[in-house]
Amino acid sequence: MAVNKNNVVVSGSSGKLGNTMVFRQRGRLTVLAKMPYRSKRYVPTENQKAHQLKFTAASFYAQGVLQNPALKAAYTAKAKGNQSAYNMAIKDYLTPPLLASANCSSYTGKIGSTITLAISDVLAVVTVKIVLYTNDGTLVEEGMAVQDAENAMFWVYTATAVNTPVSGMVLMAYLTSTPGNVYKHEVVVP
């Protein structure tokens, strides 16, 4: 792969050069690469077909982001180097949010006690739904966590029902990312 640095002849070029090379644009760089090759006998596996379908959905989402000035600006602000808003939108669609920690030390099983979750994502998590079960699988309560006003990484859930014993409780967190994908995380309270 060759990268154009200051060649005015190829700067901004894109497309095929004969049947062996292709010019591509990566941010402000022009890249010259070998022409991709795929055998005519190639048959994708079921996993590959599923991934291709997911990538197609991500591409449609990214195209929609480019039509929305506010989202485009948000993704552009997250982009680094030669990344674009489109690249970041694809990444956000394909990358699940990370539940870094679930701090249950303030949760006593009483109404008003809290659980704090530390969550990171490519752009942002939009909603966090919490469902609490006892250790035998009985539903205790469910509700929405609220994003901390001082630090957007933290989400706080305030208990609305009494729960005893707390030990062994199962916490299910449903995280909705900016693209609208919902991811489930399970935490067992020691």
Secondary structure, 3 states (H helix, E strand, C coil): CEEECCCCCCCCCCEEECCCEEEEEECCEEEEEECCCCCCCCCCCHHHHHHHHHHHHHHHHHHHHHHCHHHHHHHHHHCCCCCCHHHHHHHHHHCCCEEEEEECCCCCCCCCCEEEEEEECCCCEEEEEEEEECCCCCEEEEEECEECCCCCCEEEEECCCCCCCCCCCEEEEEEEECCCCEEEEEEECC
